Each structure stands twice: as structure tokens, then as C-alpha cells.
Amino acid sequence: MPQKFDYIIIGSGLAGLQLALGFSEDPYFKNFKIALIDPSKKETNDKTWCFWEKGKGKWDSLITKSWNSGKFISSFCDLDLQLQPYSYKMLKSIDFYNYAKELLKKNSNFYFIQDEIKNIEEVNLIAIGNIETYKAEHFFDSRISSAYIEDTKSTKIFQHFKGLHIKTPKPAFDDSFFTMMDFRVKHRESTSFTYILPTSPSEALIEYTFFTPFLTEEAIYDEYLEAYIKNILKLKEYEIIETEKGVIPMTDYAFHKESNLSITKIGTAGSWVKGSTGYSFKHTEKKVAKIISNLKNGKKVDHSLLNLRARWYDAIFLDVLARRNDLGEKLFSKFYKKNSTEEIFEYLDEETGLEQEIKIMLSIYHPEFLRSFFRKLF
């Protein structure tokens, strides 16, 4: 007989753990039997999350570093970004995993199961794993289906990167600001840049990042990281403490349409990643709060979960990048130069009104947007 639960969360990454924490913090769900099923124990630092927010936040005890100012550098402009009333925060995934697991294991109604779910039988409400089968009233599923990979109609940009956490024998960084984008070392005809998070005067995470419709081999990241460290930072001696690599889908593919009455797709698989930027941490926090509110008020689980107007804006921008990837540096330069940091963050948080959105879109206008507008309209 399958193990029985009220809810099963498939995947204990960012979305799965934030959702589980949301359930654990609300007395409404104290008698619900909830399982988190993942093939991994989440015991390594596999990524770094960054996000902006105003003032103090619920994750501040886990933050590695935060900044109140930043830099944007391109061949078009060199900008100092003043973030107030926001701050930009860095959080290591291992710190989040450990925190979430420690809290959840104090609750007798949460169960961590190491298994890989292969299939969900919707009629019987049963998840079939490699080891056992599991029954639930509702599934929250973070697995990305093969339909996304096979789809040819949606726009697909990949945010792919390699980062080096380096340490220098002498102070080499000004850790009072981070660098959002630096286009001075650039792969030919592409949207590619360096992203820097200095955690101390002698340590920093340096990532070489692409927003492109193609992927590349690891040697390319190494080439540009070495060029940046040698030619821009002028560093001759440093120690590599840690490396990280990743690929984040930036797409208008409607992952969320794979949800139904018994399965709610979450995380990347639920269209929770901001299509035009790849940011997900704060978006996940908002989605979790909305899901919990919907469940408590008897609404459909994914009711009003997505901002469809914002998804359309992202679709247009991604279509431009997919067709004219060489325009990325120019478009991002206009975006940061012609709008205040507060306006930018509000727009990316999907908290703006129509008038403000029109202003921002006009600020980055290029004739290619008109073509993409009509391509995504029909």
C-alpha cells in the first residue's frame, strides 16, 4: 500500500522548502501530513541566490552579505546604482537548506523522503517513485516536464554561467558595492557580462554570465573569467575557494498550464522564475503566500498566482533577445540609465501600474520591440 499524506511536495529545492516552511508557519496546516520527496539530501552549496527588498526581511539571519549600492558598466555608460530604500542581499543555498530542514524536522507532521518520483497517476492520486509509491490529496510538483524541451513555439533564452569564489592574499575589492553587470569582457555578438559579489576586501564571487539562445562549453567561461580577473581586476594571485555553474531557463513557455486540480506545478516548473531576468527567490516567497491564502479560502490552488501582463512584457523582451542577442548590452544600458533603481526594482517585482510600465518600455525602445510586439500578440 502507498504511504498516505495530505500534501506531497516533489522537490526540496527553493520552491519546495519555501512552500513547506509556509505550511509549517501557519496553524491552519498543523494537522496536515506533508511529505517532501527528493532524490538529493541537499547537503551541498549548489547555488547562490540574490534578491532585493526594502528594509529587514524574513531571511536576514541567513544572509552572507548585503549592499546598498551597486555598479553597472557597459560601453554606453558607467553607472553608480543607489539602491535605497532597497538593499541587495546574497544568500548561499546550503544555509537556506540547513535552516529549512532544521525547522521542518521539529514538526512531527513533516516527512523528508529520499526518492525520485517518476510519474503521478492523477486518477488514483498516486506518485510512483523508484523506491515506493505515495498517495496524497494534492501534489506540488517542481519537476520540469519534457514538454518544455520539445516545445518549438515558445522563446527560449538560457541564463548560463560559471562563478568563482576567490580569495586574494591582500585586499583587492571594495565590498561596499556589488557589480550587477559589467560588459567590458564580452563574448562576440552576444548578451554576456560579468557579475561580481564582493563579500570582503579579499573575497568575491565572480560570475561570467550569458543571456543567450545557445549554451557553451566550460572552456569559454574559463577564458572570460581569466580575462576579467587578469585585465579588469588586475589580479595576479588568488585562490579559488569554490566554483558554481548553472543554467536558468528564461522563457515565455507556460509551465503553469501543466497544473490541474490535483497537481500544482511550482518553482521553475510553475513559471515562477522571472522570464526576463532569471530571478526567483522573492517571487517564490510571494507565490507561496498566495498558495497558502488560496488553500485557506477555498479557492483554486493557483488562483491569481501569475501576473499575465508582466509575462507578456517578458515575452516581448525575450523575443528581441532571441532574434537580436547582440542588442542586450544596449537595451540593459538604457534600462539602468533612464530609470531609477527603485523604478527598476518595482517593475521587476511586478508591482508597477500601467503608466509606469509604459514609461519603462519607452525608455528601452528599439524598432525590434515592435516586431516582437506583433509576434507575441498573435
C-alpha positions, 0 to 999 in steps of 0.5 A: 500500500502507498504511504498516505499524506495530505500534501506531497511536495516533489522537490526540496529545492527553493520552491519546495522548502519555501512552500513547506516552511509556509505550511509549517508557519501557519496553524491552519496546516498543523494537522496536515501530513506533508511529505517532501520527496527528493532524490538529493539530501541537499547537503551541498552549496549548489547555488547562490541566490540574490534578491532585493527588498526594502528594509529587514526581511524574513531571511536576514539571519541567513544572509552572507552579505548585503549592499546598498549600492551597486555598479553597472558598466557597459560601453554606453555608460558607467553607472553608480546604482543607489539602491535605497530604500532597497538593499541587495542581499546574497544568500548561499543555498546550503544555509537556506537548506540547513535552516529549512530542514532544521525547522521542518524536522521539529514538526512531527507532521513533516516527512523528508523522503529520499526518492525520485518520483517518476510519474503521478497517476492523477486518477488514483492520486498516486506518485510512483517513485523508484523506491515506493509509491505515495498517495496524497490529496494534492501534489506540488510538483517542481519537476520540469516536464519534457514538454518544455524541451520539445516545445518549438513555439515558445522563446527560449533564452538560457541564463548560463554561467560559471562563478568563482569564489576567490580569495586574494592574499591582500585586499583587492575589492571594495565590498561596499558595492556589488557589480550587477553587470559589467560588459567590458569582457564580452563574448562576440555578438552576444548578451554576456557580462560579468557579475561580481559579489564582493563579500570582503576586501579579499573575497568575491564571487565572480560570475561570467554570465550569458543571456543567450539562445545557445549554451557553451562549453566550460572552456569559454567561461574559463577564458572570460573569467581569466580575462576579467580577473587578469585585465579588469581586476588586475589580479595576479594571485588568488585562490579559488575557494569554490566554483558554481555553474548553472543554467536558468531557463528564461522563457515565455513557455507556460509551465503553469498550464501543466497544473490541474486540480490535483497537481500544482506545478511550482518553482521553475516548473510553475513559471515562477522564475522571472522570464526576463531576468532569471530571478526567483527567490522573492517571487517564490516567497510571494507565490507561496503566500498566495498558495497558502491564502488560496488553500485557506479560502477555498479557492483554486490552488493557483488562483491569481498566482501569475501576473499575465501582463508582466509575462507578456512584457517578458515575452516581448523582451525575450523575443528581441533577445532571441532574434537580436542577442547582440542588442542586450548590452544596449537595451540593459544600458538604457534600462539602468540609465533612464530609470531609477533603481527603485523604478527598476526594482518595482517593475521587476517585482511586478508591482508597477501600474500601467503608466509606469510600465509604459514609461519603462518600455519607452525608455528601452525602445528599439524598432525590434520591440515592435516586431516582437510586439506583433509576434507575441500578440498573435 
